[in-house]
Amino acid sequence: MPDQDIPRLKQQAAERAVQSVASGMVVGLGHGSTAAFAVRRIADLLQAGELHDLRGVPCSSAVERMARELGIPLTTLEESPRIDLTIDGADEVTPRREIIKGGGGALLREKIVAQASRREIIVVDASKLSPHLGAHSAVPVEVLEFGWRTQVAYLEELGGLPSLRTEPDGAPFRTDQGNLILDCDFGIIRHPAALAARLQARAGIVAHGLFLGLATEVIIADETGIKVLTNNDIR
C-alpha cells in the first residue's frame, strides 16, 4: 500500500465509525492520527447541527485541547461514568479483535475509557491488520519511574526486549500521568491473555498495550473499501 494512501484510508475508517454516533451520546474521543479524523468529523456534524447534546471524554490532554479548539463539549468520567461509544485507533489488530495500542503514549487513559464504554470501535487502515499480535508492533508498557529498571529485568524474564521510550532530544518520554513507557518486543505473541495477566500482576506496571476483549468492532479501510470485524468475522 503506498504511504500516501494511508491518511485517506484512515479518514475513511474514522468517518465510517462516526456514523454510529448519535445525538445525546457520551462519546470517548481516542488519541492518535486515525482517531483525530473522527474527532474532526464529530466537530463538523455538531457545527452543522446534525448532532447535538453530545459530550466527549478525551483519552489524552492533547485530544482534550483539540476537542476544545473544535468546540466539542466535554465531560469527565466522574460526571459521566458510562460512555455510550468510543472511537479509537490501534497499532496492530488481529482477526480475533486482539489489539496493541499505546504507540502515542496514551494507553492508560485509553484503556480506562475503553473499559467504561458500552461500545469500543477501533478504526485502522489495512496496514495494521496482522495474523498474530507482536508481528509488527512492540507492546508499550507504562511504568512508574520509581524502580523502572526492575521492570526492564522483569520484562526480559517474560521473554521481551524492552527499551525506554525517549523524546527526540533523548529525554525520557512522559505520559500524561508522568510515567515512563517501556516498548517491549515480545515477537509473535502466541498467548496474549497469559502475557497480559503476567503484566497486570506486577507492581509498578501501571498499564500495558494489550487490549483484549475490549473492542466490540474494528473498522478496516483498504483499497477495496471498508470491512468491519465483529464476533471474529469480517463483513
C-alpha positions as CSV (number, residue, x, y, z in Angstrom):
1,M,0.0,0.0,0.0
2,P,1.5,3.4,-1.0
3,D,2.2,5.5,2.0
4,Q,0.4,8.5,0.5
5,D,-2.9,6.4,0.6
6,I,-2.7,5.7,4.3
7,P,-4.2,9.1,5.6
8,R,-7.1,8.7,3.1
9,L,-7.8,5.2,4.4
10,K,-7.6,6.3,8.0
11,Q,-10.1,9.1,7.3
12,Q,-12.5,6.6,5.6
13,A,-12.4,4.2,8.6
14,A,-12.8,7.0,11.1
15,E,-15.7,8.6,9.3
16,R,-17.5,5.3,8.9
17,A,-17.2,4.9,12.7
18,V,-18.7,8.3,13.3
19,Q,-21.9,7.1,11.5
20,S,-22.6,5.2,14.8
21,V,-22.5,8.5,16.8
22,A,-26.0,9.8,17.8
23,S,-27.2,13.0,19.5
24,G,-27.3,12.8,23.2
25,M,-24.4,10.4,23.5
26,V,-21.3,10.4,25.7
27,V,-18.5,9.6,23.3
28,G,-14.9,8.6,24.1
29,L,-12.5,10.6,21.9
30,G,-9.5,8.5,21.1
31,H,-5.9,9.5,20.8
32,G,-3.8,9.3,17.6
33,S,-3.8,10.2,14.0
34,T,-6.7,8.0,12.9
35,A,-8.9,8.8,15.9
36,A,-8.3,12.5,15.1
37,F,-10.2,12.2,11.9
38,A,-13.2,11.0,13.9
39,V,-12.9,13.9,16.3
40,R,-12.9,16.4,13.4
41,R,-15.9,14.7,11.8
42,I,-17.8,14.9,15.1
43,A,-17.0,18.6,15.4
44,D,-18.2,19.2,11.8
45,L,-21.5,17.4,12.5
46,L,-22.0,19.4,15.7
47,Q,-21.3,22.7,13.9
48,A,-23.7,21.7,11.1
49,G,-26.5,20.9,13.6
50,E,-26.6,17.2,12.6
51,L,-25.5,16.2,16.1
52,H,-26.5,17.9,19.4
53,D,-26.4,17.4,23.1
54,L,-23.2,15.3,22.7
55,R,-20.4,15.2,25.3
56,G,-16.9,13.9,24.7
57,V,-14.5,12.2,27.1
58,P,-10.9,12.7,25.7
59,C,-8.3,10.0,26.1
60,S,-5.4,12.4,26.4
61,S,-4.6,16.0,27.2
62,A,-3.7,16.5,23.5
63,V,-7.2,15.3,22.5
64,E,-8.8,17.5,25.1
65,R,-7.0,20.5,23.7
66,M,-8.1,19.6,20.1
67,A,-11.7,19.0,21.1
68,R,-11.9,22.3,22.9
69,E,-10.5,24.1,19.9
70,L,-13.1,22.4,17.7
71,G,-15.9,23.3,20.0
72,I,-16.8,19.8,21.2
73,P,-18.5,19.9,24.7
74,L,-16.5,17.8,27.1
75,T,-17.3,15.8,30.3
76,T,-15.4,13.6,32.6
77,L,-15.7,10.0,33.8
78,E,-16.6,11.4,37.2
79,E,-19.5,13.2,35.7
80,S,-20.4,10.5,33.1
81,P,-19.0,7.2,34.3
82,R,-20.7,5.2,31.4
83,I,-19.6,6.0,27.9
84,D,-22.0,5.1,25.0
85,L,-19.4,4.8,22.3
86,T,-15.6,5.3,22.0
87,I,-13.8,5.6,18.7
88,D,-10.1,5.0,18.9
89,G,-7.2,3.8,16.7
90,A,-4.7,0.9,17.2
91,D,-1.1,-0.1,16.3
92,E,-1.9,-3.7,15.5
93,V,-5.1,-5.7,15.2
94,T,-5.8,-9.4,14.7
95,P,-8.9,-11.0,13.1
96,R,-9.8,-12.0,16.7
97,R,-10.0,-8.3,17.7
98,E,-6.9,-8.6,19.8
99,I,-5.2,-5.2,19.8
100,I,-2.0,-3.5,20.6
101,K,-2.3,0.2,21.5
102,G,-0.2,2.8,23.1
103,G,2.1,4.0,20.3
104,G,1.0,7.5,21.0
105,G,1.6,7.1,24.7
106,A,-2.0,7.4,25.9
107,L,-2.6,3.7,26.7
108,L,-3.6,4.1,30.3
109,R,-6.3,6.7,29.7
110,E,-7.4,4.8,26.5
111,K,-7.9,1.6,28.4
112,I,-9.8,3.3,31.3
113,V,-12.1,4.9,28.7
114,A,-12.5,1.6,26.8
115,Q,-13.4,-0.3,29.9
116,A,-16.1,2.4,30.7
117,S,-17.6,2.1,27.2
118,R,-20.6,0.2,26.1
119,R,-19.1,0.1,22.5
120,E,-15.5,0.4,21.5
121,I,-14.9,0.9,17.8
122,I,-11.3,0.6,16.7
123,V,-10.5,2.3,13.4
124,V,-7.4,1.4,11.3
125,D,-6.1,1.2,7.8
126,A,-5.3,-2.3,6.5
127,S,-1.6,-2.0,7.2
128,K,-2.4,-2.5,10.9
129,L,-4.0,-5.9,10.4
130,S,-1.9,-8.9,11.5
131,P,-2.4,-12.6,12.0
132,H,-0.8,-12.5,15.4
133,L,0.0,-9.7,17.9
134,G,3.6,-8.8,18.0
135,A,4.2,-9.4,14.3
136,H,4.7,-5.7,13.6
137,S,4.4,-3.8,17.0
138,A,6.1,-3.8,20.3
139,V,3.9,-3.8,23.4
140,P,4.0,-0.4,25.2
141,V,4.3,-0.9,29.0
142,E,3.6,2.1,31.2
143,V,5.6,2.0,34.4
144,L,6.3,4.2,37.4
145,E,9.6,6.0,37.4
146,F,10.4,4.5,40.8
147,G,12.2,1.2,40.2
148,W,11.7,1.3,36.5
149,R,14.9,-0.6,35.8
150,T,13.5,-3.6,37.8
151,Q,10.6,-3.7,35.3
152,V,13.1,-4.0,32.5
153,A,14.5,-7.1,34.2
154,Y,11.0,-8.5,34.7
155,L,10.0,-7.9,31.0
156,E,13.2,-9.7,30.0
157,E,12.3,-12.6,32.2
158,L,9.0,-12.8,30.3
159,G,10.9,-13.1,27.0
160,G,10.7,-9.5,25.9
161,L,13.2,-7.0,24.7
162,P,12.3,-3.7,26.4
163,S,13.6,-0.2,25.5
164,L,12.8,3.1,27.2
165,R,10.8,5.4,25.0
166,T,12.5,8.7,24.6
167,E,11.8,12.1,23.1
168,P,13.8,13.4,20.0
169,D,16.2,15.1,22.4
170,G,16.9,11.9,24.2
171,A,14.9,12.7,27.4
172,P,12.6,10.0,28.6
173,F,9.1,10.2,27.2
174,R,6.5,11.1,29.9
175,T,2.8,10.1,29.8
176,D,0.1,12.5,30.8
177,Q,0.4,10.9,34.3
178,G,4.2,11.5,34.4
179,N,5.1,7.8,34.0
180,L,7.6,6.2,31.7
181,I,7.0,3.8,28.8
182,L,9.0,0.7,28.0
183,D,8.4,-0.5,24.5
184,C,8.8,-4.3,24.7
185,D,9.3,-6.5,21.7
186,F,7.9,-10.0,22.5
187,G,8.0,-11.2,18.9
188,I,4.9,-13.2,17.9
189,I,2.6,-13.4,21.0
190,R,1.0,-16.8,20.9
191,H,-0.8,-16.4,24.2
192,P,-1.7,-12.7,24.7
193,A,-4.1,-13.3,27.6
194,A,-1.4,-15.1,29.6
195,L,1.1,-12.3,28.9
196,A,-1.5,-9.7,29.9
197,A,-2.1,-11.5,33.2
198,R,1.6,-11.5,34.0
199,L,1.9,-7.8,33.2
200,Q,-1.1,-6.9,35.3
201,A,0.2,-8.8,38.2
202,R,3.4,-6.8,38.5
203,A,3.6,-3.9,41.0
204,G,5.0,-0.8,39.2
205,I,3.5,-1.7,35.9
206,V,0.6,0.9,35.5
207,A,-0.8,-0.3,32.2
208,H,0.1,-2.3,29.1
209,G,-0.8,-2.0,25.5
210,L,-2.6,-5.4,25.1
211,F,-6.3,-4.5,24.7
212,L,-8.1,-7.9,24.8
213,G,-11.9,-8.3,24.9
214,L,-12.5,-4.6,24.7
215,A,-13.2,-3.8,21.0
216,T,-16.7,-4.5,20.0
217,E,-16.0,-3.6,16.4
218,V,-12.9,-3.0,14.3
219,I,-13.3,-0.9,11.1
220,I,-10.6,-1.5,8.5
221,A,-10.2,0.6,5.4
222,D,-8.3,-0.7,2.4
223,E,-8.2,-0.1,-1.4
224,T,-11.3,-2.3,-1.8
225,G,-13.4,-0.5,0.7
226,I,-14.5,-0.8,4.3
227,K,-14.5,-4.1,6.3
228,V,-16.0,-4.5,9.8
229,L,-14.6,-7.1,12.2
230,T,-17.1,-8.2,14.8
231,N,-17.7,-11.5,16.6
232,N,-14.5,-12.8,15.0
233,D,-15.9,-12.4,11.4
234,I,-15.1,-9.9,8.7
235,R,-18.1,-8.4,6.9
